[in-house]
Amino acid sequence: MPIIKILPHPEYAPEGRTLEAPAGTTICEALLDNGVEIEHACDQVCACTTCHVIVREGFSSLSEMEENEEDMLDRAWGLEPHSRLSCQAILSNTPVTVEIPKYSINHAKENH
């Protein structure tokens, strides 16, 4: 089972977190299933950028990015070369390290 290391984030993981999730799971699903309440305003259908993460390690092990995700990421706050929408990034058996950006383009938090 792949391991996801979450770098410290003041709201979602103040001290960082390490969790496990089955291969074939999206990063967003893995975070939510383990109590990390990352924003996902579009209910994980690749229609917003609120679940944006930066993959610090293991980027190349994730599923390939599709054009729709690339287009959406252009709108993400703090876009970096290893940015992904966590609802689209599917885990393999390789460990990954992710950083949840401090901000998103969402003006109000959703209650999911």
C-alpha positions in Angstrom: 0.0 0.0 0.0 1.5 3.4 -1.0 2.4 5.9 1.7 1.5 9.5 1.5 3.5 12.0 3.4 1.7 15.3 3.9 4.0 18.3 4.7 2.9 20.5 7.6 -0.1 22.8 6.7 -1.5 25.1 9.4 -5.1 24.0 8.9 -5.1 20.5 7.4 -2.0 18.9 9.0 -0.3 21.3 11.5 2.4 18.7 12.3 2.3 16.9 8.9 0.9 13.5 8.5 1.8 10.1 7.1 -0.9 7.8 5.9 -1.5 4.7 3.7 -4.0 4.3 0.9 -4.6 1.6 -1.7 -3.0 1.9 -5.1 -5.6 3.1 -7.6 -7.0 5.7 -5.1 -6.7 9.4 -5.8 -4.7 11.6 -3.5 -7.9 13.5 -2.6 -9.8 10.3 -1.7 -6.9 9.1 0.4 -6.7 12.4 2.3 -10.4 12.5 2.9 -10.6 8.8 3.9 -7.9 9.6 6.6 -9.5 12.7 8.1 -7.5 15.3 6.1 -10.4 17.6 5.1 -8.8 19.1 1.9 -11.2 21.3 0.0 -12.9 19.7 -3.0 -15.6 22.2 -4.0 -16.5 20.4 -7.3 -16.9 17.0 -5.6 -13.8 15.6 -7.3 -14.9 16.0 -10.9 -12.0 18.2 -12.1 -14.1 21.3 -12.4 -12.2 23.5 -9.9 -8.8 23.8 -8.3 -9.6 23.7 -4.6 -7.9 20.3 -4.2 -4.6 21.5 -5.7 -1.5 19.9 -4.2 2.2 20.1 -5.0 3.9 16.7 -5.3 7.3 17.1 -3.7 8.3 13.4 -4.2 6.9 10.6 -6.3 5.4 12.9 -9.0 6.3 10.6 -11.9 4.6 7.6 -10.2 1.2 9.2 -10.4 -1.3 8.7 -13.2 -0.7 10.7 -16.3 -2.2 14.2 -16.3 -5.1 14.6 -18.8 -5.7 17.8 -20.8 -8.7 18.9 -18.7 -6.6 18.8 -15.5 -3.9 20.8 -17.2 -6.4 23.4 -18.2 -7.8 23.6 -14.7 -4.4 23.8 -13.1 -3.7 27.0 -15.0 -6.1 28.7 -12.6 -4.6 27.3 -9.4 -3.1 29.6 -6.8 0.7 28.9 -6.4 1.0 26.7 -9.5 4.4 24.9 -9.7 5.8 22.3 -12.2 4.8 19.4 -9.9 1.3 20.7 -9.2 -1.6 18.3 -9.5 -5.3 18.3 -8.7 -5.5 15.7 -6.0 -8.9 14.5 -7.3 -7.2 13.4 -10.5 -3.8 12.1 -9.3 -4.1 8.4 -8.9 -1.6 6.6 -6.6 0.6 3.7 -7.7 2.6 1.6 -5.2 5.3 4.4 -4.9 5.3 6.6 -1.8 4.5 10.3 -2.5 5.1 13.5 -0.5 2.6 16.3 -1.0 2.3 19.9 0.1 -1.2 21.5 0.3 -0.8 25.1 -0.7 -1.6 27.7 1.9 -4.3 29.3 -0.3 -6.8 28.3 -2.9 -8.9 30.4 -5.3 -12.0 29.6 -3.3 -13.4 32.6 -1.6 -15.5 30.6 0.9 -14.8 27.2 2.4 -17.2 24.4 1.6 -18.6 22.2 4.3 -17.8 18.7 3.0 
